[in-house]
Amino acid sequence: TFRADFESANLARVEALPGSRPEPSPDGSATIVGPGEVQLWTAPDNAGTEHETGHRTWFYFGVSGGKEGDLLAMNVMNLNRQSKLYTNDFRPVFREHPSMSEWQRVRQPAQSRNVDGGDFRIRFKHRIESSSCQEILFAFCIPFSLTENAALISRVEARLAADARMRAEVYYHREVLALSRQGRPMDLITITAREGLTEETEAEVAGCYPAVEAEPPLGEVVEQGRARKAPASRAVFWVSARVHPGETPASHMLNGLLEFLLRADDPRAAALRRLFVFKLVPMLNPDGVALGHYRTDDLGQNLNRCYIEPEAEAQPTIFAAKALLLHFAAEDRLRFYIDLHAHANKRGCFAYGNALGQDNHVENLLYTKLAAINNAHFDFAASNFSEKNMRSKDKREDSTKEGSGRVALYQATGVTHIYTVESNYNTSRIMNIIAPATGEGAGRASPPSRARDPLKFDAAAFASMGRGLVLAALDLEESNPWSRLPNTDYKNLAGVRGWALSCMRSAESFRV
């Protein structure tokens, strides 16, 4: 039995190849197919409505009724072309319930081919592995739904509630920054050091903070109302994800960052909390995530092209996010803006920055090089800071990158450290050598690595990318108690900055 009647699912229809016969389930919510090979069609974003788009990459469905040893062969018939992704042995993921707690890639390589009319087809197989298997879930990439996000937040808050020492040191706050067009809450999480906070709360900002209860319900560790005001010297570090709902690696990167910031016994996390006020938005497009879309919201809008003049009614989550970011920038507090994404073509993890004047451009290169020093998967050479990449037109949409958060916010604020950070769904191009950490207790940091062969990404790899982004900021501020810089060829921040300057002067691709 095939079904797609749950949050974030996407499966339009199922047809059996000769030897199998599809029938509707008694309640009409699923399709029943006997053992054999099937053809599947995924639904484009907003299928069957006036807002239907051509985006057909995300699929996510469940299969039940098989037994251990049964072989399922599935052909997804109508995807957008992703030849570069599948050429590098990209495979869909699966999870057998209840025997598997983690998603894994299907065991055998997926076959793929272009077909007439612009479609793209993949074929993959799965043999049921567990005798206790009740249902197998299959997806394009490791899912992360609104419900899973709410469960993660509940676990985080329960852990804080049980740890009095952490509550004394860490300020954690959650509130609803906006409601989506369909009424789903968009959470804003604030994390900083409790030291130095006053009883004064942050200002009200027009278009933000609707009067609703947060979901999941506020726990005892979350104060009602606005977040408390931090010292003016403590800069804002903004991280957001899932403006494109099918780009699930973005969530796993943000989750890794969130987990790191709330570590009780890591001096690097404590240093970050003292330096910054972190503002995290886990789901910028909650409607698209819930509906199982790949790139758009319920109106077929690519919300990451709406930042120049977002409208409160048509793009409420983007309107609120930009309003709050401009508020922080007006207070001269916005230091970092990082919007997390996934990429199907370019391998590795990399940044898109803006084309800046020479001095600021060096800082762009410096930060992204520090990200590569702190994470094995971050590909500095794949990053792009060109004027062309600020203006380029989208392939399947009548829009340009000028409307993205990265470009529009830079144009509005002039802040240097504004980035889109992308991770490939599948693997990296090359692995970075990771030097040993230094400092007292640094043996508890992630171990050094000299591995050079690319690995297939999983949730842990994506999470490590998120950690690398904040560790890079810590090195940039020369406040990393377990820095790896002394054990690199650069020795210190000045050495990396000098390298970045020479790189900018000598390499055409990194010039302003």
C-alpha positions in Angstrom: 0.0 0.0 0.0 1.4 3.4 -1.0 0.4 6.5 0.8 1.2 10.2 1.0 -1.4 11.5 3.5 1.0 12.9 6.0 2.9 16.2 6.5 5.5 17.0 3.9 4.6 14.0 1.8 4.5 14.1 -2.0 3.2 11.4 -4.3 0.7 12.2 -7.0 -0.1 8.7 -8.3 1.1 5.1 -8.6 0.8 2.7 -11.5 1.8 -0.9 -11.6 3.8 -2.4 -14.4 2.7 -5.8 -15.8 2.4 -8.4 -13.0 0.9 -6.0 -10.5 -2.5 -4.4 -10.3 -3.2 -1.1 -8.4 -6.4 -0.7 -6.5 -7.6 2.2 -4.2 -7.6 1.5 -0.4 -11.1 1.2 1.1 -11.0 4.9 2.4 -9.4 6.2 -0.8 -6.4 7.6 1.0 -3.8 5.2 -0.5 -3.0 2.9 -3.5 -2.6 -0.8 -3.0 -0.2 -2.6 -5.3 1.0 -6.2 -5.3 4.7 -7.2 -5.2 6.5 -6.1 -8.4 7.6 -2.9 -10.1 5.7 0.3 -10.0 5.8 3.7 -11.7 5.4 6.8 -9.5 4.6 10.4 -10.2 5.5 13.3 -7.9 3.2 16.3 -7.7 4.5 19.7 -8.7 4.3 22.5 -6.2 0.6 23.5 -5.8 -0.5 20.8 -8.2 -4.0 21.2 -9.6 -4.4 24.9 -8.6 -3.9 28.1 -10.4 -0.6 28.5 -8.7 0.9 25.2 -10.0 4.6 25.5 -10.8 7.0 23.3 -12.7 9.0 22.3 -9.6 9.1 18.5 -9.4 12.1 17.2 -7.4 10.8 16.4 -3.9 9.1 13.1 -3.2 8.2 11.5 0.1 5.8 8.5 0.6 5.2 5.4 2.7 4.8 1.8 1.6 3.3 -0.9 3.8 2.1 -4.5 3.5 5.3 -6.1 2.3 7.3 -8.8 4.2 10.9 -9.4 4.9 12.8 -10.2 1.6 10.3 -8.6 -0.7 11.9 -6.6 -3.5 10.3 -3.3 -4.4 11.4 -1.6 -7.7 10.2 2.0 -8.1 10.4 4.3 -11.1 9.8 8.0 -10.5 8.6 9.2 -13.9 8.4 13.0 -13.9 11.2 14.7 -12.0 13.0 17.9 -13.0 16.4 17.1 -14.6 19.0 16.6 -11.9 21.7 14.7 -14.0 24.7 16.1 -12.1 23.3 15.0 -8.8 22.5 11.4 -9.8 25.7 11.1 -11.9 27.6 11.2 -8.5 25.7 8.2 -7.2 23.0 10.1 -5.4 20.4 7.8 -3.9 17.0 8.3 -2.3 16.7 7.6 1.4 14.6 5.1 3.3 13.6 4.3 6.9 11.9 1.0 7.9 9.5 1.5 10.8 9.8 0.6 13.6 13.2 -1.0 13.3 15.2 2.0 12.1 15.6 5.3 13.9 17.8 6.9 11.3 17.4 7.5 7.6 19.7 5.6 5.3 20.4 5.7 1.5 18.9 2.8 -0.5 21.5 0.0 -0.8 21.8 -0.1 -4.6 22.7 2.7 -7.0 19.7 4.5 -8.5 19.5 4.6 -12.3 18.5 7.8 -14.0 17.9 9.2 -17.5 16.5 12.2 -19.4 13.3 11.7 -21.4 11.6 13.6 -24.1 9.6 16.6 -22.9 12.2 17.7 -20.4 11.4 15.2 -17.7 13.9 13.1 -15.8 13.3 9.5 -14.5 15.0 7.5 -11.8 14.7 3.9 -10.9 15.7 2.5 -7.5 15.1 -0.8 -5.6 14.7 -1.8 -2.0 14.5 -5.2 -0.4 12.6 -5.2 2.9 15.2 -5.9 5.6 13.2 -6.4 8.8 10.7 -9.0 9.8 9.0 -6.4 12.0 8.7 -3.8 9.2 5.3 -2.1 9.4 6.0 0.6 6.9 8.9 1.9 4.8 9.2 5.6 4.2 11.1 6.8 1.0 12.2 10.3 0.3 14.3 12.4 -2.1 16.5 13.5 0.9 16.4 13.1 4.7 13.1 14.8 5.6 12.6 17.2 8.4 8.9 18.3 8.9 7.2 20.9 11.0 6.2 18.2 13.5 9.8 16.9 13.7 11.0 20.5 14.3 8.4 21.0 17.0 9.6 17.7 18.7 13.2 18.8 18.5 12.4 22.1 20.2 10.4 20.3 22.9 13.4 18.1 23.6 15.7 21.1 23.8 13.4 22.9 26.2 12.9 19.8 28.3 16.7 19.4 28.6 17.0 23.1 29.7 14.2 22.7 32.2 16.1 19.8 33.8 19.4 21.6 34.0 19.5 24.5 36.5 23.2 25.3 35.8 22.5 25.7 32.1 19.5 27.9 32.8 21.7 30.1 34.9 24.2 30.6 32.1 22.2 30.4 28.9 19.4 32.7 27.9 17.0 30.8 25.6 13.7 32.3 24.3 11.2 31.3 21.7 8.4 33.3 20.2 6.3 33.4 17.1 7.8 36.0 14.7 5.0 35.7 12.1 2.1 33.6 10.9 2.3 32.1 7.4 -0.4 32.7 4.9 -2.2 29.6 6.0 -1.8 30.4 9.7 1.2 28.3 10.7 3.6 29.8 13.2 7.1 30.8 12.2 9.3 30.5 15.4 12.1 32.8 16.3 14.6 31.3 18.8 17.0 33.6 20.7 20.1 32.2 22.4 22.8 34.3 24.2 24.6 34.5 27.5 22.4 35.4 30.5 25.1 37.5 31.9 24.5 41.2 31.1 20.9 40.9 30.3 18.5 43.5 31.7 14.8 43.3 32.5 14.1 45.5 29.5 12.7 43.6 26.5 13.4 44.1 22.8 11.3 46.6 21.0 8.1 45.8 19.2 8.6 45.8 15.4 5.7 46.5 13.0 4.6 43.3 11.2 6.2 41.0 13.7 5.1 39.0 16.8 1.4 38.3 16.3 -0.6 37.7 19.4 -0.8 33.9 19.3 0.4 31.0 21.4 3.6 29.4 20.3 3.6 25.8 19.0 4.8 23.6 20.6 3.5 25.2 23.8 5.9 27.4 25.8 7.7 25.4 28.5 8.8 26.6 31.9 12.2 27.7 30.4 10.6 30.2 28.0 9.5 33.6 29.3 6.3 35.1 27.9 6.5 38.2 25.6 9.5 39.6 23.8 13.1 38.4 24.3 15.2 40.3 26.9 17.5 43.0 25.6 21.2 42.1 25.5 24.1 44.6 26.0 24.4 46.9 22.9 28.0 45.5 22.4 26.6 42.0 21.7 26.0 41.7 18.0 23.2 39.8 16.3 23.9 36.6 14.4 21.0 35.6 12.3 20.5 32.0 10.9 17.5 30.9 8.9 16.5 27.8 6.9 13.8 26.2 4.7 12.7 29.2 2.6 12.9 26.5 -0.1 10.9 23.7 1.7 12.4 20.7 -0.1 16.0 21.8 0.8 16.0 19.7 3.9 19.8 19.7 4.5 19.3 23.3 5.6 17.4 22.1 8.6 20.0 19.6 9.6 22.7 22.3 9.3 20.7 24.6 11.6 20.0 21.7 14.0 23.8 21.1 14.3 24.3 24.8 15.0 21.5 24.8 17.6 22.8 21.8 19.4 26.3 23.3 19.5 25.2 26.6 21.0 23.4 24.8 23.8 26.3 22.7 24.9 26.8 22.9 28.6 30.5 21.9 28.9 32.0 23.4 25.7 33.9 26.7 26.2 33.5 27.5 22.5 29.7 27.5 22.9 30.0 29.7 26.0 32.3 32.1 24.1 29.8 32.3 21.2 27.0 33.1 23.6 29.0 35.9 25.2 29.9 37.4 21.8 26.5 37.2 20.0 22.8 37.2 20.3 21.8 34.3 18.0 18.4 34.7 16.2 17.4 31.4 14.7 14.4 30.9 12.3 14.1 27.1 11.6 11.3 27.3 9.1 10.9 30.4 6.9 8.3 28.7 4.7 6.2 26.6 7.0 3.3 26.3 4.4 5.6 24.9 1.7 7.2 22.4 4.2 3.8 21.2 5.4 2.5 20.8 1.8 5.4 18.8 0.5 6.6 21.4 -1.9 10.1 21.7 -3.2 10.7 25.4 -3.8 7.6 27.5 -3.3 4.8 28.5 -0.9 1.0 28.0 -1.3 0.8 30.8 -3.9 3.7 29.3 -6.0 6.0 32.1 -4.8 9.7 31.6 -4.4 9.9 33.5 -1.2 13.7 33.9 -1.6 12.9 36.3 -4.4 10.6 38.5 -2.4 13.0 40.4 -0.1 13.1 43.7 -2.0 9.6 44.8 -1.1 7.8 41.9 0.7 4.1 42.4 1.4 2.6 41.7 4.8 -0.4 39.8 3.2 1.3 38.0 0.4 4.6 37.1 2.1 4.1 37.5 5.8 7.0 35.4 7.0 9.5 37.3 4.7 7.9 40.7 5.6 8.5 40.0 9.3 12.0 38.6 8.9 13.1 41.6 6.8 11.5 44.0 9.2 13.3 42.6 12.2 16.6 42.4 10.3 16.4 46.0 9.3 15.6 46.9 12.9 18.8 45.2 14.1 20.8 46.8 11.3 19.4 50.3 12.2 20.7 49.7 15.8 24.1 48.7 14.2 23.8 45.3 15.8 23.5 43.0 12.8 26.9 41.3 12.3 26.0 38.0 10.5 23.1 36.9 8.3 23.3 33.3 7.1 20.4 31.8 5.1 20.8 28.0 4.8 20.0 26.1 1.5 20.7 22.9 -0.4 22.1 22.6 -3.9 21.6 19.8 -6.5 24.5 20.6 -8.9 27.6 21.9 -7.1 29.1 19.4 -4.7 30.2 20.3 -1.2 29.2 23.0 1.2 29.9 26.6 0.1 28.9 30.2 0.4 27.4 32.8 -1.9 28.4 36.2 -0.7 28.1 39.7 -2.2 30.6 41.7 -4.3 32.0 44.3 -1.8 34.7 46.9 -1.8 38.3 45.6 -1.4 38.6 45.8 2.4 35.3 44.2 3.1 35.8 41.7 0.3 38.9 40.4 2.2 36.7 39.9 5.2 34.3 37.9 3.0 37.1 35.6 1.9 38.5 35.4 5.4 35.3 34.2 7.0 34.6 31.6 4.4 38.2 30.3 4.6 37.8 30.0 8.4 34.7 27.9 7.7 36.8 25.6 5.6 39.4 25.4 8.3 36.7 24.3 10.8 34.8 21.9 8.7 36.0 19.1 6.4 33.1 19.6 3.9 33.2 23.3 3.4 34.6 24.1 -0.1 36.1 27.5 -0.2 37.0 27.3 -3.9 33.3 26.7 -4.7 32.1 29.9 -3.0 31.1 32.8 -5.1 31.2 36.5 -4.4 30.7 38.0 -7.9 28.5 40.8 -9.0 27.1 38.4 -11.7 25.9 36.1 -8.9 24.0 39.0 -7.4 22.1 39.6 -10.6 21.7 36.3 -12.4 18.3 35.1 -13.6 16.7 32.0 -12.3 16.3 29.1 -14.8 12.7 28.1 -14.2 11.4 31.4 -12.8 10.9 34.9 -14.1 13.1 36.4 -11.3 16.7 37.2 -10.4 18.9 36.8 -7.3 18.4 40.5 -6.6 15.3 39.5 -4.7 17.1 37.0 -2.5 17.6 37.6 1.2 21.4 37.7 0.6 21.4 40.5 -2.0 18.4 42.6 -0.9 19.5 42.7 2.7 23.0 43.7 1.7 21.6 46.5 -0.6 19.5 47.7 2.3 22.0 47.5 5.1 25.6 47.3 3.7 26.5 44.6 6.3 29.6 42.7 5.2 28.8 39.2 6.5 25.7 38.3 4.6 25.7 34.9 3.0 23.6 32.2 1.5 25.2 28.9 2.6 24.5 25.9 0.4 25.1 22.2 0.9 24.9 19.6 -1.8 22.3 16.9 -1.1 24.8 14.1 -1.8 28.5 14.6 -1.3 31.5 16.9 -1.4 34.1 17.6 -4.2 37.0 17.3 -1.8 37.6 16.9 1.9 39.6 19.5 3.9 42.4 18.6 6.2 41.3 19.5 9.7 44.1 20.4 12.1 44.1 19.5 15.8 42.5 22.0 18.2 44.6 23.8 20.7 44.1 25.0 24.2 43.3 23.5 27.6 40.8 20.6 27.2 40.9 20.8 23.4 41.1 17.0 23.3 37.3 17.1 23.6 36.9 18.9 20.3 36.3 16.9 17.1 39.4 15.0 16.3 41.8 16.1 13.5 41.3 14.5 10.1 43.5 14.1 7.0 40.9 12.1 5.0 40.6 13.5 1.5 38.1 11.2 -0.2 34.6 12.7 -0.2 31.9 11.0 2.0 28.2 10.7 1.4 26.4 13.3 3.5 24.1 12.2 6.3 22.4 14.3 9.0 25.6 14.2 11.1 27.6 15.6 8.2 25.1 18.4 7.6 25.1 19.2 11.4 28.9 19.5 11.3 28.6 22.2 8.6 26.3 24.2 10.9 28.9 24.0 13.7 31.7 25.0 11.3 29.9 28.3 10.5 29.8 29.5 14.1 33.3 28.3 14.9 34.5 30.3 11.9 32.9 33.4 13.5 34.6 32.6 16.8 38.0 32.5 15.1 37.2 35.7 13.2 36.7 37.4 16.6 39.9 35.8 17.9 37.9 34.3 20.8 38.2 30.6 20.1 39.5 28.8 23.2 40.1 25.6 21.1 41.2 27.2 17.9 42.8 25.1 15.2 44.6 28.0 13.6 47.9 27.6 15.4 48.2 24.1 13.9 47.6 25.2 10.4 50.1 26.7 7.9 48.6 30.1 8.6 49.3 30.0 12.4 46.9 32.8 13.3 44.1 35.0 12.1 46.6 37.5 10.6 48.1 34.7 8.5 44.7 33.7 7.1 43.9 37.3 6.4 47.2 37.7 4.5 46.4 34.6 2.5 42.9 35.9 1.7 44.4 39.2 0.5 46.9 37.5 -1.8 44.1 35.1 -3.0 41.9 38.1 -4.0 44.8 39.8 -5.9 45.9 36.7 -7.8 42.8 34.7 -8.5 40.3 36.2 -11.0 37.4 34.2 -9.5 37.9 35.8 -6.1 38.4 39.4 -7.2 35.8 42.1 -6.5 
